[in-house]
Amino acid sequence: MAYEHILVEREGPITIVTLNRPQVFNALHKPAHFELEDAFDKFSADPDQWVAIVTGAGDKAFSAGNDLKYQAAGGERGWGKSGFGGLVSRFDCDKPIIAAVNGFAMGGGFEVALACDLIVAAENAVFALPEPSVGLAAMAGGLLRLPRTIGMKRAMGMILTARRVSPQEGKELGFVHEVTPTGGALAAAKKIAQHICTLSPMSIRASKQVAIRGAEMSLADALVAQNEFPAVKAMFGSADLIEGPKAFAEKRKPNWTGR
């Protein structure tokens, strides 16, 4: 599939997906949603790709969210099974996904970032769920993920006022992992991704799956159920499970294969 609205690059085991509509602050419309779904489907299915980064072209916006002008002009609204941005309803990807946020992450743009596992934000980043100001509601996961991430009362402070939040406050609230100088979000995200790639990808996938699925259960149930999770079974049946202890005993860096 040839992409018109996004860019996809691969640096070793790292996939970098760039929302490439800077003329509209990387706002997303139906064609972009389906391109993103395809890109993340391919990332998820590729055993040689271990970590993904999603970012926005230019320094003004990660994504302004839904392209309201496109919609107002009669453009059809819609997305695939993986939801807004190809991510907000993607619950079967156990590989880490990092958001590198520069400039505005508004509405659906913020919701895409919240659907990632980590958010790295430049100092010029701005986060908000402003949908009530245009008669809408943040129903691409923002109203559900934000309370789960920072707690209900803190989330309501953002949701019910539609106010803008700086990356520094985002870190204090708990949804931003790291704040970088303006222009430095992608480089910092790559550094984190490179570090993750020094670890067993099978262990990383199992860890993510246990953390996310286990959060939906009681602790007692999760402790029992985790042994049956697919990524955990794959980890215990992998070559990496043998390679890790062997490399430790031989005092060398492990040669992970992700298989």
Secondary structure as the mmCIF struct_conf table of DSSP 4:
data_model
#
loop_
_struct_conf.conf_type_id
_struct_conf.id
_struct_conf.beg_label_comp_id
_struct_conf.beg_label_asym_id
_struct_conf.beg_label_seq_id
_struct_conf.end_label_comp_id
_struct_conf.end_label_asym_id
_struct_conf.end_label_seq_id
BEND BEND1 GLU A 4 HIS A 5
STRN STRN1 ILE A 6 GLU A 11
TURN_TY1_P TURN_TY1_P1 GLY A 12 PRO A 13
STRN STRN2 ILE A 14 LEU A 19
HELX_RH_3T_P HELX_RH_3T_P1 PRO A 22 VAL A 24
TURN_TY1_P TURN_TY1_P2 PHE A 25 ASN A 26
STRN STRN3 LEU A 28 LEU A 28
HELX_RH_AL_P HELX_RH_AL_P1 LYS A 30 ALA A 45
TURN_TY1_P TURN_TY1_P3 PRO A 47 ASP A 48
STRN STRN4 VAL A 51 GLY A 56
BEND BEND2 ALA A 57 LYS A 60
STRN STRN5 ALA A 61 SER A 63
STRN STRN6 ASN A 66 ASN A 66
HELX_RH_AL_P HELX_RH_AL_P2 LEU A 68 ALA A 72
TURN_TY1_P TURN_TY1_P4 ALA A 73 GLY A 74
HELX_LH_PP_P HELX_LH_PP_P1 GLY A 75 ARG A 77
TURN_TY1_P TURN_TY1_P5 LYS A 81 SER A 82
HELX_RH_3T_P HELX_RH_3T_P2 PHE A 84 GLY A 86
TURN_TY1_P TURN_TY1_P6 LEU A 87 SER A 89
BEND BEND3 ASP A 92 ASP A 92
BEND BEND4 LYS A 95 LYS A 95
STRN STRN7 ILE A 97 VAL A 101
BEND BEND5 GLY A 103 GLY A 103
STRN STRN8 PHE A 104 MET A 106
TURN_TY1_P TURN_TY1_P7 GLY A 107 GLY A 107
HELX_RH_AL_P HELX_RH_AL_P3 GLY A 108 ALA A 115
BEND BEND6 CYS A 116 ASP A 117
STRN STRN9 LEU A 118 ALA A 122
TURN_TY1_P TURN_TY1_P8 GLU A 123 ASN A 124
STRN STRN10 VAL A 126 ALA A 128
HELX_RH_3T_P HELX_RH_3T_P3 GLU A 131 VAL A 134
TURN_TY1_P TURN_TY1_P9 GLY A 135 GLY A 135
TURN_TY1_P TURN_TY1_P10 MET A 139 GLY A 141
HELX_RH_AL_P HELX_RH_AL_P4 GLY A 142 ILE A 150
HELX_RH_AL_P HELX_RH_AL_P5 MET A 152 ILE A 159
TURN_TY1_P TURN_TY1_P11 LEU A 160 ALA A 162
STRN STRN11 VAL A 165 VAL A 165
HELX_RH_AL_P HELX_RH_AL_P6 PRO A 167 LEU A 173
TURN_TY1_P TURN_TY1_P12 GLY A 174 GLY A 174
BEND BEND7 PHE A 175 PHE A 175
BEND BEND8 HIS A 177 HIS A 177
STRN STRN12 GLU A 178 THR A 180
TURN_TY1_P TURN_TY1_P13 THR A 182 GLY A 183
HELX_RH_AL_P HELX_RH_AL_P7 ALA A 185 ILE A 196
TURN_TY1_P TURN_TY1_P14 CYS A 197 THR A 198
BEND BEND9 LEU A 199 LEU A 199
HELX_RH_AL_P HELX_RH_AL_P8 PRO A 201 GLY A 214
TURN_TY1_P TURN_TY1_P15 ALA A 215 GLU A 216
BEND BEND10 MET A 217 MET A 217
HELX_RH_AL_P HELX_RH_AL_P9 LEU A 219 ALA A 225
HELX_RH_3T_P HELX_RH_3T_P4 GLN A 226 GLU A 228
BEND BEND11 PHE A 229 PHE A 229
HELX_RH_AL_P HELX_RH_AL_P10 PRO A 230 PHE A 236
TURN_TY1_P TURN_TY1_P16 GLY A 237 GLY A 237
BEND BEND12 SER A 238 ALA A 239
HELX_RH_AL_P HELX_RH_AL_P11 ASP A 240 ALA A 249
TURN_TY1_P TURN_TY1_P17 GLU A 250 LYS A 251
BEND BEND13 ARG A 252 ARG A 252
#
